[in-house]
Amino acid sequence: MIISRPPVTKLILSHNNLGDNGCNLLFKFLCSNVGRRKHILEIKLANNGIEDQGLLAISEYLGGNEILKDLYIPQNAFKNTPSVVSTFTAALNASHLEKLNLSSNRQLSDPFVASFLPHLDTPHLRDLCLSITGLTPLSIPYIVSYISSPRCRLHNLSLNGNELGLQGVTDIIQAVEKSNFGLGKLELYSNQRSKHGVEEGEKENEQVLKRALIRNQYLKRQVEREALGLLISARPSLLRPKSIQEVPSTSCPASSPSQPPSLPTEVQLLILSFLAPTLSNAQRIRIYTYASTFSTLPDLLPRLGSGGSRGGVGLSNPKHFGPLTGLSNFKSTGCLEGCIRGILCQREEERGRWLKLVGCDFYEREDMSGGDRQAG
């Protein structure tokens, strides 16, 4: 069926009782030459009775996979074998997976977190769900250590329906407040067995968490806004012909207005840095590198859209990106300032891909010693 449908991008196979045998067959095909040619973006295998052999098959497909973005495998029967968890974690680190859902696997519990989080080091994972996985206060040190480290690039973390306790929830929230500037959503509902005497503590935690998440969401928006604006200014400042031979033959130097002498590159970069004070030095350097590279420019004549107009847009509005920035390689959707309801604007998709490419879809906090910022 998959072979006969070339445009398959999602595999929704939840509640089919595949077990290890079915899972092995599925991923054996996906790992084949024919299967690898299928651009599968999302796989859902909830409630299929998959155990460790099936998880190893998933790991084989996941390792080095730059296409798959969403893996949904809750409510299965993983045995929590350390070697299997280690293999799965290594495969995840070598992939471009952005969303991982392991909820309702109660048998995972604290040993899984103890093996998984200390070795989780993927820069691409943005959404992790560990709800209803049997976690207790024993998992708190591993969770706190992970979300406080530069290895954590998560935007969303779900830990609902566990038994972390009030103190454990408080420790996690304090770690976000002090050390994590990337999480925009953190769910910690239903983590106390008894509600007696915890209402006041819960209310205080809610207020602290709300302030921290609002701060993080603001910083993320600010980083994205400044990064996009910096690209617009950096292109004409840094991308210049290296010699007269690179100037188009149609131009006439005699009739062109005289150009002022260029400032030293260091001075130009310093001036540009004032346009994006929220960005880290590393983030600004990545944007400068992109802006000063001819290979990142689009074709001179963009493809005609469905309405007969060019795909490029003007630069009068900073929200629009034309040929100068190199972010106009998208198909025309017919929208100007808004989108058709329910359809994600392709301009937004293009911006999102670029922001991730240059590492500006999160806030990086620099330490006081002047080193690179820590990713939230």
N, C-alpha and C positions, 0 to 999 in steps of 0.2 A: 504494500500500500504506500509506504514512504517513497519507494523508488518510482512509482507511477505518478507521484505528485511532486514535481520539481520545486515549486515555490514553498515547500514546508519550512517554517521557521519556529514552530512551537510543537512540542510533544506533550499533550495533556493525557496522561495515562493513569491517573489516580483511581484508587478503589477497584483494581483489576486483579488483585491476588497474584501478581507476577512471581513473587518469591525470588530466591536467588537464581533459579534456572532461567526464568523469564527475563530477569534483569541482565544476566550474563549474555543471553542471546541478543537482547536489544543493543547492548553496548558493544558487543562483538561486531555487529553490523555497523554501528556508528563509528567505530574505530577503523573500519575497512576503508579502502580508497574511495569506494562509492559513497559510504556514509560521511566521510570527511568533506566531501564536496557539498553536502547539505549544510547550509548556514543556519544551524539550529541556535536560536537565541534564548529559548526558554524550555525547560524540562520540568514537568510536575509528575511526581511518583508517590503521592501521599497514600498511606494505608495499602501497601502492597506486600507486606510481610517480608520485606527485604532484610537480609542479615548481613554478616560481615563479607561473605563472598560477593554479594551484590554491591556492597560499598566499595570493594576493591575494583570491581568492574567500572563503577562510576569514576573512581579515582584515575583509572587508566585513561578514560576519555577526557577527564578534566585537565590532567597535566599538560601544560603547554597550549591549552585551548584558548585562543584569543577571540573566539566568536560567541561562545555561550556566556550569557549575562545573568540568567536567573535560574537557580536550582532549588526546587521545592520538594523536600523529602521528609515531611513530618509523619509521625504515627507509623513508624516501621519497627523492625525488630533487631536493630543493630546490637551486637553483643559487647561492644565497648572493649574489644581487644586492643591493648596498647600499640602493637605493631600496625594494626589496621588503621587506628586513629592517626598514627604518625604518617603513614602512607597517604591518607586522605588529606592531612594538613599540608604535606609537601606538595601534593598535586594542586591544592587550592592556591598555595603561594606562587605556583608557576603558571597560574591561569589569569584570565582577565574577568573572572566572575565578579559581579557587582552585588548580587542579592543571594543570600543563603538562608533557607528556612529549615530549621531542625526541630521545630516545636513538637510537643506531644510525644517525644521519645523519652519517657520517664526513666527508662533503664540506663540512659547515658549518665545522668547524675554527676556528682562531684569528680569522680575519676576522669571522665571525659574532659571536663573543663581544665583539670590539672595537666592533661596531656596536650590539649588543643590550644588554649590561649597563649601559653608561654612561647609557642613556636609559630603562632599565626603572624605572618609578616608580609601579607599581600598589600600592595599600595592601591589596589583596585576595588576591594570590598567596601561597599557603602552601606549595606543593610544586612544586619544579622539578627535572626530571631531564635532565641533559646527559651521561649516560653514553655512552661509545663514540661520541663526536662529533669525534674527531681532535684534541683539545686538546693543546697543548704548553706548555712554560714561557712562551711568549709571551703566553699568556692569564692568567697568574698576576696581574699588576698589576690587570687589570680585575676578576677574581674577588675579590681582596682588597679593592679599593676598594668594590665593591658590598656585600659582606657586612659591611663596617665602617661603612657609611653608614646613616642613618635611613631611606633608601628601602627597605631590605631588611626585609621582614616575614615571611620564610620560616620555616617550622617544619622542613621537610625539604629537603635538597639532596643530589642524587646526581651524582657525578662519576667513577663507576667506569669502568675500561677505557680510560682516556686515557693520555697520555704526559707527565704533568705533572712527573714526576721527584721524587726524595726531597726536594730543597730546595724545590720548588714546593709539595709536600704540607705540608712543615713551615711554610712561610709562611702557607698557608691556615689551618692549625690554630692558629698563633700569633695570627692575626687574629681567629679565633673566641674564643680565650681572653681577649684584651685588649679587644675592641670589640663583640662580638656576644653578646647575651644572650637571643636569641629562638630560635636553631636548637636543636632537640631531637634532630635526627638528621642526621648528615653522613656520607656514604659516599664513600670515596676508595680503594677497593680496586683493585689491578692498575694502578698508575700508574708502574711502573718496568720498563724493558726488561730490565735485568739485576738479579738478586737478590744479586750478589756484593758483600759488604761493606756491605749496607744493613740487615741484620737488626737490629742494635743501634739504629740510628736509627728504624726502624719501631716497635720496641717502645717507645721513648721517646715517639714521636708518639702511639701508641695510648693511653698512660697520660695524656698531657696532654689529648688529645681526650676521653677518657672522663670526666675530672674536669670539663671545661668543659661537656659535654653534660648531665651529672648536675646541675651547678649551674643550667643553663638550664631543665631540666625541673622542678627544684624551684621556681625562681622563677615559672615559668608556673603551676604548681599553686597556689602561694601567692597570686599575683595573682587568679586565678579565685576562690579561696576567699574572699579578703578582699572582692572586688567584690560577690559574692553576699551576703555578710554585711552589707556596708555598705548595700546596697539595703534590706534588711529593717529596719535601724535608721533609715535616712534617710526612708522613707515616712511613718511617724507623726510624725517631727520636723519635716519640711518641708512636707508636704501638709496644709494646714489651710484651712477655709473663709475666703474673703476678707471676707465680711460675714455678718451674721446671716441674710440672705435665703438664703444657700447652705446653711444648716443645715436638715436634713429637718424637715418640719412635724410629724412624729410625736414629735420629741424635746421634752422639757419642761424649759426652762432652770431652772425653779424646783426641779425634783427632781434635776437633774443635780448631781454633785459640783462644787464650785468648782474652777476651773482656776487653777494658779499662773501668775503673769505670765510671758509668753514672754521668753526671753533674746534679745538681739540676734542677728540672723542670722549675723553674723561669728563670734560666740562659739559658736553651735550648730555651724557648719561646722568650727570649730577642734576642738571636742570630738569630732565625728564622725570627723575625720581620724585620731585616735588608734586608731580601730577598723581602719584599713587603712593601716598605715605603709609597706607595700611598694608601694602604688600611687603613681603620679606625681600632681602637682597637677592636670594636665590630665585624667587618668583619673577622679579624684575629682569634679572639676567636672562631667564628663559624667554621672556617676551622680547627683549632686545635681540636675542639670537634669532628668533622667529622673524621679527620685523626686518632684520638686516640680511635675510637670505632670499635670493632671487627664486629659488626653487619652491618657495611657499606662495608665490604669486599665482593667481589663476590664469587661464587662457585669456588672451587679449580680447577675443570675441566670445562671450558666454553663449551657451546654447539658447536657442529660442524657446520660450516657454509655451504653454498650451494656448495662451492668449495672443501669441505672436510678438510679445515684448521680450527684451533681453532680460536675462536672469539677474544681471547686476543692478544694484540700487545705489542711489546717491549718498553722499556723506553729510547732507544737510542736517539729518537727524542722527545723533550718536548711536541710536538703537539699530540703525541700518548699517550694513557693511557692504562696500562695493569692491571693485577690483583692486583698489589701493591696499586694502587690508588683507585680501586673500581669503575672505570668508563669504564669498558669493557663489560658491559651487553648490548650489541647491536648486532643486526644481521649483518652478513657480507654483505657488498655491493659490494665487489670486488674491491674497490678503495684503492689506497695506499696514494698518496699525493694529489690527486685531486678527483673530482666527475664527474659523467656523467652529461653532460650539461642539466640543467633543473630539476635535481633531487637533493634535499637537502641531503647532506651527513649525514648519521645517527650518525657519530662521532660528527659532529657539533651539532646535536640535543641533543645528550647525554651531551655534555659540557654545552649547553645552559640550560638544565634542572638542572644540578648540580649548575651552577652559580646562578640561581634563588633560588635554595634550600638554599644556604648559604648566600643569599643576596649580591652577588658580581656581579650583572649585572648592577650596577650603582655606581656612585662615592658618597661617604659620606664625607661631609666636617665637620671636628671637629672645635668647637669654641675655642677661645683663652683660655678659662678657663679649657680646657682639657676634656670636656664632649664629648659624642658621636657626631659624625659628623651628620650634617643635610643632609637628603637625598635630592638629586636634583630634 
